[in-house]
Amino acid sequence: MKRIDLIQDTINNNDVDQLVNWLKGYPRLTKGPMTLEFENKFANWIGSEYAVFVNSGSSANLLMVYALKHAGLLKNNKFCVPSLCWATDLAPVLQFDLEPVLVDCNLENLSVDLEHLEKVFKEESPAALILVSVLGLSPDMDAVIDLCEKYEVVLLEDNCESQGTSYKGKRLGNFGLMSSFSTYFGHTMSTIEGGMITTNDSDMYNLLLQLRSHGWDRDLSPQRQSELREEWGISDFSALYSFYVPGFNVRSTDLQAFIGVGQLDKVDHSIQKRYENYLYYKEKLSGKIWFPNELQESFTANFAIPVILDDEGKKMSLVKELEENNIACRPLISGSMGTQPFYKKLYGENKLPNCEVVDSRGIYVPNHPLLQQEDIDRICEIILNNV
Ligand SMILES: Cc1ncc(COP(=O)(O)O)c(C=O)c1O
């Protein structure tokens, strides 16, 4: 029986051949001009002013959270994280000694529940929120931004699952102070491993460039370099090993960037193909079983289909039937961070009602650009057997 995977050929033979040809020109391999080209093209594609290429979406989250802390933009230690998120949305909050405040999800687009978000903002007065867009579904950006403005909360976006999603005609990646993306193998486009941060804020951009590479000034503009060197009395020679902020090394390479540039050329096509698949899934499932209710004013760059069953027993029998039929599936991302071992160990269990539903009854099934209608028919038949 044909295997249906979550992803197929994101980096195909043609991409590998192009990479081999490029390598035959013996280019620079570490971060260099190709990284800048990729960053410029990515920023253009998102519509943002700046983009910073790093080695994973998780590193992008790490830098964004640390950048806020380092820049003194957090009014206190409290940091809001949706309980339905990825482990590395929560992890940096803990790693940098901030206090996580979990927010429940909604059961329409799986992003934050707005009522719960407002309650948490009112009661806890957190400094920041990292908003996660789940599986390409857009959150209600106007409502989230209104709440962030009302309660003076800095907004970050995690779009690692939502590259290409737009809200009222504007791509995600332009709403928060900074936004993360992942170019891991299974995501919208791939550099094997990789991540990107977009921002429209030049101070954040300059800080991210330094934090990405040891804290030095090498990636800054010549003008910014001379300002810093003058301020600290550093010669051009000493500047090679001078460090201005406590940095990391989460760079990627020009080799990854070369793959990324090629991927950007075909990403619109693959997003469109996945959208057509999404609509076909919707036609087959909507009204018969829970299906996302995406916002009218959004475009969904979906990369996997969330499925929520009526109870846990039905979920497990669906998982079993999919496995028997050689079809890949996964839990619906973390389900609920408040019930994950590393959270529980520190703070005890935090069960939130909608996340409980997702955690106990949710999975996701494949939606990749090479999926055929007959594959979707096969998957939907199995899903509907378990309603
Ligand atoms: C919402 C979200 N954020 C962050 C990440 C981390 O991305 P990466 O795997 O590139 O570290 C993922 C990974 O799947 C994710 O789903």
The ligand as a MOL file (V3000), in Angstrom:
LIG
                    3D

  0  0  0     0  0            999 V3000
M  V30 BEGIN CTAB
M  V30 COUNTS 16 16 0 0 0
M  V30 BEGIN ATOM
M  V30 1 C 4.9350 26.5740 16.2020 0
M  V30 2 C 6.3570 26.1120 16.1210 0
M  V30 3 N 7.3230 26.9290 16.5970 0
M  V30 4 C 8.6240 26.5930 16.5450 0
M  V30 5 C 9.0270 25.3920 15.9950 0
M  V30 6 C 10.4710 25.0540 15.9640 0
M  V30 7 O 11.0130 25.0460 14.6710 0
M  V30 8 P 12.3570 24.2360 14.3730 0
M  V30 9 O 11.9590 22.7980 14.2460 0
M  V30 10 O 12.8700 24.8140 13.0930 0
M  V30 11 O 13.2690 24.4560 15.5120 0
M  V30 12 C 8.0680 24.4950 15.5030 0
M  V30 13 C 8.5080 23.2120 14.9590 0
M  V30 14 O 7.8390 22.3880 14.4770 0
M  V30 15 C 6.6960 24.8630 15.5690 0
M  V30 16 O 5.7380 24.0510 15.1270 0
M  V30 END ATOM
M  V30 BEGIN BOND
M  V30 1 1 1 2
M  V30 2 1 2 3
M  V30 3 2 2 15
M  V30 4 2 3 4
M  V30 5 1 4 5
M  V30 6 1 5 6
M  V30 7 2 5 12
M  V30 8 1 6 7
M  V30 9 1 7 8
M  V30 10 2 8 9
M  V30 11 1 8 10
M  V30 12 1 8 11
M  V30 13 1 12 13
M  V30 14 1 12 15
M  V30 15 2 13 14
M  V30 16 1 15 16
M  V30 END BOND
M  V30 END CTAB
M  END
